[in-house]
């Protein structure tokens, strides 16, 4: 089962689950999860630093 990561959407101003999450490593070595907002009416993107 996949882990559900939540983050704050800047477009709809709500904390939501990240749809289609992708883990990337930033240049400073920290891990970031980014994806789209899971709300039906929102087209915003969510990015969260997880470690």
PDB file of N, H, CA, C and O in Angstrom:
ATOM      1  N   UNK A   1       0.843  -1.178   0.000  1.00  0.00           N
ATOM      2  CA  UNK A   1       0.000   0.000   0.000  1.00  0.00           C
ATOM      3  C   UNK A   1       0.891   1.245   0.000  1.00  0.00           C
ATOM      4  O   UNK A   1       1.878   1.295   0.735  1.00  0.00           O
ATOM      5  N   UNK A   2       0.564   2.219  -0.792  1.00  0.00           N
ATOM      6  H   UNK A   2      -0.237   2.178  -1.389  1.00  0.00           H
ATOM      7  CA  UNK A   2       1.344   3.445  -0.894  1.00  0.00           C
ATOM      8  C   UNK A   2       1.039   4.370   0.280  1.00  0.00           C
ATOM      9  O   UNK A   2      -0.082   4.414   0.789  1.00  0.00           O
ATOM     10  N   UNK A   3       2.058   5.099   0.690  1.00  0.00           N
ATOM     11  H   UNK A   3       2.968   5.063   0.276  1.00  0.00           H
ATOM     12  CA  UNK A   3       1.908   6.051   1.780  1.00  0.00           C
ATOM     13  C   UNK A   3       1.227   7.319   1.265  1.00  0.00           C
ATOM     14  O   UNK A   3       1.596   7.840   0.212  1.00  0.00           O
ATOM     15  N   UNK A   4       0.238   7.811   2.001  1.00  0.00           N
ATOM     16  H   UNK A   4      -0.061   7.388   2.856  1.00  0.00           H
ATOM     17  CA  UNK A   4      -0.473   9.026   1.613  1.00  0.00           C
ATOM     18  C   UNK A   4       0.240  10.214   2.252  1.00  0.00           C
ATOM     19  O   UNK A   4       0.371  10.285   3.474  1.00  0.00           O
ATOM     20  N   UNK A   5       0.699  11.141   1.420  1.00  0.00           N
ATOM     21  H   UNK A   5       0.593  11.083   0.428  1.00  0.00           H
ATOM     22  CA  UNK A   5       1.386  12.335   1.904  1.00  0.00           C
ATOM     23  C   UNK A   5       0.449  13.520   1.724  1.00  0.00           C
ATOM     24  O   UNK A   5      -0.120  13.712   0.650  1.00  0.00           O
ATOM     25  N   UNK A   6       0.293  14.307   2.768  1.00  0.00           N
ATOM     26  H   UNK A   6       0.755  14.152   3.641  1.00  0.00           H
ATOM     27  CA  UNK A   6      -0.555  15.491   2.680  1.00  0.00           C
ATOM     28  C   UNK A   6       0.305  16.737   2.691  1.00  0.00           C
ATOM     29  O   UNK A   6       1.413  16.740   3.226  1.00  0.00           O
ATOM     30  N   UNK A   7      -0.217  17.792   2.095  1.00  0.00           N
ATOM     31  H   UNK A   7      -1.117  17.790   1.660  1.00  0.00           H
ATOM     32  CA  UNK A   7       0.469  19.070   2.054  1.00  0.00           C
ATOM     33  C   UNK A   7      -0.542  20.193   1.915  1.00  0.00           C
ATOM     34  O   UNK A   7      -1.735  19.948   1.738  1.00  0.00           O
ATOM     35  N   UNK A   8      -0.061  21.420   1.996  1.00  0.00           N
ATOM     36  H   UNK A   8       0.908  21.619   2.139  1.00  0.00           H
ATOM     37  CA  UNK A   8      -0.933  22.587   1.931  1.00  0.00           C
ATOM     38  C   UNK A   8      -0.978  23.110   0.498  1.00  0.00           C
ATOM     39  O   UNK A   8       0.053  23.454  -0.079  1.00  0.00           O
ATOM     40  N   UNK A   9      -2.183  23.166  -0.071  1.00  0.00           N
ATOM     41  H   UNK A   9      -3.021  22.886   0.397  1.00  0.00           H
ATOM     42  CA  UNK A   9      -2.362  23.693  -1.426  1.00  0.00           C
ATOM     43  C   UNK A   9      -2.480  25.211  -1.340  1.00  0.00           C
ATOM     44  O   UNK A   9      -3.323  25.732  -0.609  1.00  0.00           O
ATOM     45  N   UNK A  10      -1.653  25.906  -2.070  1.00  0.00           N
ATOM     46  H   UNK A  10      -0.968  25.483  -2.664  1.00  0.00           H
ATOM     47  CA  UNK A  10      -1.652  27.368  -2.034  1.00  0.00           C
ATOM     48  C   UNK A  10      -2.808  27.953  -2.838  1.00  0.00           C
ATOM     49  O   UNK A  10      -3.151  29.123  -2.662  1.00  0.00           O
ATOM     50  N   UNK A  11      -3.405  27.168  -3.706  1.00  0.00           N
ATOM     51  H   UNK A  11      -3.126  26.218  -3.849  1.00  0.00           H
ATOM     52  CA  UNK A  11      -4.496  27.682  -4.524  1.00  0.00           C
ATOM     53  C   UNK A  11      -5.837  27.605  -3.793  1.00  0.00           C
ATOM     54  O   UNK A  11      -6.585  28.582  -3.776  1.00  0.00           O
ATOM     55  N   UNK A  12      -6.147  26.463  -3.195  1.00  0.00           N
ATOM     56  H   UNK A  12      -5.540  25.669  -3.209  1.00  0.00           H
ATOM     57  CA  UNK A  12      -7.437  26.332  -2.507  1.00  0.00           C
ATOM     58  C   UNK A  12      -7.330  26.555  -0.994  1.00  0.00           C
ATOM     59  O   UNK A  12      -8.337  26.511  -0.287  1.00  0.00           O
ATOM     60  N   UNK A  13      -6.099  26.795  -0.493  1.00  0.00           N
ATOM     61  H   UNK A  13      -5.281  26.830  -1.067  1.00  0.00           H
ATOM     62  CA  UNK A  13      -5.853  27.125   0.919  1.00  0.00           C
ATOM     63  C   UNK A  13      -6.337  26.049   1.877  1.00  0.00           C
ATOM     64  O   UNK A  13      -6.875  26.361   2.940  1.00  0.00           O
ATOM     65  N   UNK A  14      -6.151  24.784   1.511  1.00  0.00           N
ATOM     66  H   UNK A  14      -5.714  24.531   0.648  1.00  0.00           H
ATOM     67  CA  UNK A  14      -6.547  23.653   2.342  1.00  0.00           C
ATOM     68  C   UNK A  14      -5.405  22.638   2.406  1.00  0.00           C
ATOM     69  O   UNK A  14      -4.575  22.564   1.500  1.00  0.00           O
ATOM     70  N   UNK A  15      -5.375  21.863   3.481  1.00  0.00           N
ATOM     71  H   UNK A  15      -6.049  21.923   4.217  1.00  0.00           H
ATOM     72  CA  UNK A  15      -4.439  20.758   3.584  1.00  0.00           C
ATOM     73  C   UNK A  15      -5.081  19.549   2.909  1.00  0.00           C
ATOM     74  O   UNK A  15      -6.155  19.106   3.317  1.00  0.00           O
ATOM     75  N   UNK A  16      -4.432  19.020   1.886  1.00  0.00           N
ATOM     76  H   UNK A  16      -3.560  19.380   1.554  1.00  0.00           H
ATOM     77  CA  UNK A  16      -5.012  17.941   1.081  1.00  0.00           C
ATOM     78  C   UNK A  16      -3.960  16.862   0.816  1.00  0.00           C
ATOM     79  O   UNK A  16      -2.762  17.079   0.998  1.00  0.00           O
ATOM     80  N   UNK A  17      -4.430  15.716   0.388  1.00  0.00           N
ATOM     81  H   UNK A  17      -5.403  15.539   0.240  1.00  0.00           H
ATOM     82  CA  UNK A  17      -3.534  14.637  -0.037  1.00  0.00           C
ATOM     83  C   UNK A  17      -2.911  15.009  -1.380  1.00  0.00           C
ATOM     84  O   UNK A  17      -3.534  15.680  -2.205  1.00  0.00           O
ATOM     85  N   UNK A  18      -1.677  14.564  -1.583  1.00  0.00           N
ATOM     86  H   UNK A  18      -1.172  14.020  -0.914  1.00  0.00           H
ATOM     87  CA  UNK A  18      -0.980  14.847  -2.845  1.00  0.00           C
ATOM     88  C   UNK A  18      -1.313  13.745  -3.836  1.00  0.00           C
ATOM     89  O   UNK A  18      -1.101  12.563  -3.565  1.00  0.00           O
ATOM     90  N   UNK A  19      -1.838  14.146  -4.992  1.00  0.00           N
ATOM     91  H   UNK A  19      -2.010  15.106  -5.212  1.00  0.00           H
ATOM     92  CA  UNK A  19      -2.194  13.206  -6.050  1.00  0.00           C
ATOM     93  C   UNK A  19      -0.987  13.007  -6.957  1.00  0.00           C
ATOM     94  O   UNK A  19      -0.325  13.981  -7.316  1.00  0.00           O
ATOM     95  N   UNK A  20      -0.687  11.775  -7.333  1.00  0.00           N
ATOM     96  H   UNK A  20      -1.225  10.984  -7.041  1.00  0.00           H
ATOM     97  CA  UNK A  20       0.473  11.414  -8.156  1.00  0.00           C
ATOM     98  C   UNK A  20       1.772  11.947  -7.548  1.00  0.00           C
ATOM     99  O   UNK A  20       2.477  12.720  -8.196  1.00  0.00           O
ATOM    100  N   UNK A  21       2.102  11.546  -6.308  1.00  0.00           N
ATOM    101  H   UNK A  21       1.529  10.918  -5.782  1.00  0.00           H
ATOM    102  CA  UNK A  21       3.310  12.082  -5.662  1.00  0.00           C
ATOM    103  C   UNK A  21       4.588  11.587  -6.322  1.00  0.00           C
ATOM    104  O   UNK A  21       4.679  10.433  -6.741  1.00  0.00           O
ATOM    105  N   UNK A  22       5.566  12.469  -6.409  1.00  0.00           N
ATOM    106  H   UNK A  22       5.492  13.406  -6.069  1.00  0.00           H
ATOM    107  CA  UNK A  22       6.875  12.125  -6.955  1.00  0.00           C
ATOM    108  C   UNK A  22       7.936  12.605  -5.978  1.00  0.00           C
ATOM    109  O   UNK A  22       7.961  13.778  -5.607  1.00  0.00           O
ATOM    110  N   UNK A  23       8.817  11.692  -5.559  1.00  0.00           N
ATOM    111  H   UNK A  23       8.796  10.739  -5.861  1.00  0.00           H
ATOM    112  CA  UNK A  23       9.894  12.052  -4.632  1.00  0.00           C
ATOM    113  C   UNK A  23      11.106  12.506  -5.418  1.00  0.00           C
ATOM    114  O   UNK A  23      11.532  11.830  -6.354  1.00  0.00           O
ATOM    115  N   UNK A  24      11.662  13.643  -5.047  1.00  0.00           N
ATOM    116  H   UNK A  24      11.316  14.193  -4.286  1.00  0.00           H
ATOM    117  CA  UNK A  24      12.878  14.142  -5.681  1.00  0.00           C
ATOM    118  C   UNK A  24      13.843  14.596  -4.600  1.00  0.00           C
ATOM    119  O   UNK A  24      13.434  14.982  -3.506  1.00  0.00           O
ATOM    120  N   UNK A  25      15.126  14.544  -4.920  1.00  0.00           N
ATOM    121  H   UNK A  25      15.458  14.230  -5.809  1.00  0.00           H
ATOM    122  CA  UNK A  25      16.154  15.025  -4.014  1.00  0.00           C
ATOM    123  C   UNK A  25      16.609  16.399  -4.497  1.00  0.00           C
ATOM    124  O   UNK A  25      17.009  16.566  -5.649  1.00  0.00           O
ATOM    125  N   UNK A  26      16.542  17.374  -3.599  1.00  0.00           N
ATOM    126  H   UNK A  26      16.217  17.238  -2.663  1.00  0.00           H
ATOM    127  CA  UNK A  26      16.946  18.739  -3.953  1.00  0.00           C
ATOM    128  C   UNK A  26      18.468  18.851  -3.909  1.00  0.00           C
ATOM    129  O   UNK A  26      19.147  17.930  -3.456  1.00  0.00           O
ATOM    130  N   UNK A  27      18.998  19.966  -4.373  1.00  0.00           N
ATOM    131  H   UNK A  27      18.447  20.714  -4.741  1.00  0.00           H
ATOM    132  CA  UNK A  27      20.444  20.143  -4.452  1.00  0.00           C
ATOM    133  C   UNK A  27      21.117  20.154  -3.080  1.00  0.00           C
ATOM    134  O   UNK A  27      22.310  19.869  -2.979  1.00  0.00           O
ATOM    135  N   UNK A  28      20.369  20.479  -2.020  1.00  0.00           N
ATOM    136  H   UNK A  28      19.399  20.710  -2.101  1.00  0.00           H
ATOM    137  CA  UNK A  28      20.948  20.475  -0.675  1.00  0.00           C
ATOM    138  C   UNK A  28      20.812  19.118   0.008  1.00  0.00           C
ATOM    139  O   UNK A  28      21.184  18.987   1.174  1.00  0.00           O
ATOM    140  N   UNK A  29      20.287  18.096  -0.688  1.00  0.00           N
ATOM    141  H   UNK A  29      19.985  18.202  -1.636  1.00  0.00           H
ATOM    142  CA  UNK A  29      20.200  16.746  -0.172  1.00  0.00           C
ATOM    143  C   UNK A  29      18.887  16.404   0.507  1.00  0.00           C
ATOM    144  O   UNK A  29      18.679  15.250   0.879  1.00  0.00           O
ATOM    145  N   UNK A  30      18.003  17.361   0.678  1.00  0.00           N
ATOM    146  H   UNK A  30      18.172  18.299   0.376  1.00  0.00           H
ATOM    147  CA  UNK A  30      16.715  17.096   1.313  1.00  0.00           C
ATOM    148  C   UNK A  30      15.748  16.482   0.304  1.00  0.00           C
ATOM    149  O   UNK A  30      15.863  16.712  -0.900  1.00  0.00           O
ATOM    150  N   UNK A  31      14.788  15.692   0.813  1.00  0.00           N
ATOM    151  H   UNK A  31      14.695  15.506   1.791  1.00  0.00           H
ATOM    152  CA  UNK A  31      13.829  15.003  -0.050  1.00  0.00           C
ATOM    153  C   UNK A  31      12.529  15.784  -0.081  1.00  0.00           C
ATOM    154  O   UNK A  31      12.028  16.229   0.952  1.00  0.00           O
ATOM    155  N   UNK A  32      11.992  15.945  -1.280  1.00  0.00           N
ATOM    156  H   UNK A  32      12.399  15.584  -2.119  1.00  0.00           H
ATOM    157  CA  UNK A  32      10.758  16.705  -1.493  1.00  0.00           C
ATOM    158  C   UNK A  32       9.762  15.815  -2.225  1.00  0.00           C
ATOM    159  O   UNK A  32      10.130  15.048  -3.115  1.00  0.00           O
ATOM    160  N   UNK A  33       8.490  15.932  -1.834  1.00  0.00           N
ATOM    161  H   UNK A  33       8.192  16.555  -1.112  1.00  0.00           H
ATOM    162  CA  UNK A  33       7.409  15.228  -2.522  1.00  0.00           C
ATOM    163  C   UNK A  33       6.548  16.282  -3.191  1.00  0.00           C
ATOM    164  O   UNK A  33       6.116  17.234  -2.541  1.00  0.00           O
ATOM    165  N   UNK A  34       6.295  16.124  -4.479  1.00  0.00           N
ATOM    166  H   UNK A  34       6.646  15.351  -5.006  1.00  0.00           H
ATOM    167  CA  UNK A  34       5.486  17.099  -5.196  1.00  0.00           C
ATOM    168  C   UNK A  34       4.443  16.383  -6.035  1.00  0.00           C
ATOM    169  O   UNK A  34       4.626  15.234  -6.437  1.00  0.00           O
ATOM    170  N   UNK A  35       3.346  17.082  -6.293  1.00  0.00           N
ATOM    171  H   UNK A  35       3.197  18.015  -5.967  1.00  0.00           H
ATOM    172  CA  UNK A  35       2.263  16.522  -7.090  1.00  0.00           C
ATOM    173  C   UNK A  35       1.130  17.516  -7.199  1.00  0.00           C
ATOM    174  O   UNK A  35       1.302  18.701  -6.916  1.00  0.00           O
ATOM    175  N   UNK A  36      -0.014  17.037  -7.606  1.00  0.00           N
ATOM    176  H   UNK A  36      -0.153  16.074  -7.836  1.00  0.00           H
ATOM    177  CA  UNK A  36      -1.190  17.883  -7.798  1.00  0.00           C
ATOM    178  C   UNK A  36      -2.117  17.788  -6.597  1.00  0.00           C
ATOM    179  O   UNK A  36      -2.081  16.811  -5.849  1.00  0.00           O
ATOM    180  N   UNK A  37      -2.945  18.807  -6.419  1.00  0.00           N
ATOM    181  H   UNK A  37      -2.973  19.601  -7.027  1.00  0.00           H
ATOM    182  CA  UNK A  37      -3.942  18.824  -5.358  1.00  0.00           C
ATOM    183  C   UNK A  37      -5.003  17.756  -5.647  1.00  0.00           C
ATOM    184  O   UNK A  37      -5.402  17.568  -6.796  1.00  0.00           O
ATOM    185  N   UNK A  38      -5.454  17.064  -4.607  1.00  0.00           N
ATOM    186  H   UNK A  38      -5.130  17.216  -3.673  1.00  0.00           H
ATOM    187  CA  UNK A  38      -6.416  15.981  -4.797  1.00  0.00           C
ATOM    188  C   UNK A  38      -7.865  16.465  -4.836  1.00  0.00           C
ATOM    189  O   UNK A  38      -8.774  15.661  -5.042  1.00  0.00           O
ATOM    190  N   UNK A  39      -8.094  17.756  -4.642  1.00  0.00           N
ATOM    191  H   UNK A  39      -7.356  18.409  -4.474  1.00  0.00           H
ATOM    192  CA  UNK A  39      -9.450  18.292  -4.703  1.00  0.00           C
ATOM    193  C   UNK A  39      -9.955  18.263  -6.139  1.00  0.00           C
ATOM    194  O   UNK A  39      -9.199  18.522  -7.075  1.00  0.00           O
ATOM    195  N   UNK A  40     -11.227  17.950  -6.309  1.00  0.00           N
ATOM    196  H   UNK A  40     -11.841  17.739  -5.549  1.00  0.00           H
ATOM    197  CA  UNK A  40     -11.811  17.810  -7.643  1.00  0.00           C
ATOM    198  C   UNK A  40     -11.796  19.117  -8.430  1.00  0.00           C
ATOM    199  O   UNK A  40     -11.541  19.105  -9.634  1.00  0.00           O
ATOM    200  N   UNK A  41     -12.064  20.241  -7.770  1.00  0.00           N
ATOM    201  H   UNK A  41     -12.271  20.251  -6.792  1.00  0.00           H
ATOM    202  CA  UNK A  41     -12.184  21.528  -8.457  1.00  0.00           C
ATOM    203  C   UNK A  41     -10.893  22.337  -8.504  1.00  0.00           C
ATOM    204  O   UNK A  41     -10.871  23.407  -9.113  1.00  0.00           O
ATOM    205  N   UNK A  42      -9.832  21.867  -7.889  1.00  0.00           N
ATOM    206  H   UNK A  42      -9.849  20.998  -7.395  1.00  0.00           H
ATOM    207  CA  UNK A  42      -8.593  22.637  -7.797  1.00  0.00           C
ATOM    208  C   UNK A  42      -7.558  22.112  -8.798  1.00  0.00           C
ATOM    209  O   UNK A  42      -7.455  20.906  -9.019  1.00  0.00           O
ATOM    210  N   UNK A  43      -6.794  23.029  -9.398  1.00  0.00           N
ATOM    211  H   UNK A  43      -6.877  24.010  -9.218  1.00  0.00           H
ATOM    212  CA  UNK A  43      -5.731  22.649 -10.332  1.00  0.00           C
ATOM    213  C   UNK A  43      -4.356  23.007  -9.784  1.00  0.00           C
ATOM    214  O   UNK A  43      -3.377  23.021 -10.529  1.00  0.00           O
ATOM    215  N   UNK A  44      -4.274  23.296  -8.492  1.00  0.00           N
ATOM    216  H   UNK A  44      -5.069  23.285  -7.886  1.00  0.00           H
ATOM    217  CA  UNK A  44      -3.020  23.705  -7.872  1.00  0.00           C
ATOM    218  C   UNK A  44      -2.056  22.548  -7.696  1.00  0.00           C
ATOM    219  O   UNK A  44      -2.435  21.380  -7.774  1.00  0.00           O
ATOM    220  N   UNK A  45      -0.801  22.897  -7.456  1.00  0.00           N
ATOM    221  H   UNK A  45      -0.493  23.846  -7.392  1.00  0.00           H
ATOM    222  CA  UNK A  45       0.223  21.887  -7.178  1.00  0.00           C
ATOM    223  C   UNK A  45       0.669  22.020  -5.730  1.00  0.00           C
ATOM    224  O   UNK A  45       0.613  23.099  -5.139  1.00  0.00           O
ATOM    225  N   UNK A  46       1.114  20.895  -5.173  1.00  0.00           N
ATOM    226  H   UNK A  46       1.160  20.019  -5.653  1.00  0.00           H
ATOM    227  CA  UNK A  46       1.556  20.840  -3.788  1.00  0.00           C
ATOM    228  C   UNK A  46       2.985  20.334  -3.770  1.00  0.00           C
ATOM    229  O   UNK A  46       3.319  19.391  -4.487  1.00  0.00           O
ATOM    230  N   UNK A  47       3.837  20.953  -2.954  1.00  0.00           N
ATOM    231  H   UNK A  47       3.566  21.719  -2.371  1.00  0.00           H
ATOM    232  CA  UNK A  47       5.197  20.520  -2.770  1.00  0.00           C
ATOM    233  C   UNK A  47       5.495  20.536  -1.281  1.00  0.00           C
ATOM    234  O   UNK A  47       5.222  21.525  -0.600  1.00  0.00           O
ATOM    235  N   UNK A  48       6.058  19.439  -0.767  1.00  0.00           N
ATOM    236  H   UNK A  48       6.280  18.635  -1.320  1.00  0.00           H
ATOM    237  CA  UNK A  48       6.339  19.345   0.669  1.00  0.00           C
ATOM    238  C   UNK A  48       7.703  18.716   0.891  1.00  0.00           C
ATOM    239  O   UNK A  48       8.035  17.705   0.272  1.00  0.00           O
ATOM    240  N   UNK A  49       8.487  19.310   1.768  1.00  0.00           N
ATOM    241  H   UNK A  49       8.217  20.131   2.270  1.00  0.00           H
ATOM    242  CA  UNK A  49       9.777  18.754   2.138  1.00  0.00           C
ATOM    243  C   UNK A  49       9.526  17.728   3.244  1.00  0.00           C
ATOM    244  O   UNK A  49       8.970  18.065   4.289  1.00  0.00           O
ATOM    245  N   UNK A  50       9.933  16.479   3.017  1.00  0.00           N
ATOM    246  H   UNK A  50      10.384  16.205   2.167  1.00  0.00           H
ATOM    247  CA  UNK A  50       9.638  15.416   3.972  1.00  0.00           C
ATOM    248  C   UNK A  50      10.820  15.054   4.845  1.00  0.00           C
ATOM    249  O   UNK A  50      10.625  14.452   5.901  1.00  0.00           O
ATOM    250  N   UNK A  51      12.030  15.392   4.455  1.00  0.00           N
ATOM    251  H   UNK A  51      12.187  15.881   3.597  1.00  0.00           H
ATOM    252  CA  UNK A  51      13.191  15.161   5.327  1.00  0.00           C
ATOM    253  C   UNK A  51      14.348  16.032   4.941  1.00  0.00           C
ATOM    254  O   UNK A  51      15.405  15.969   5.568  1.00  0.00           O
TER     255      UNK A  51
END
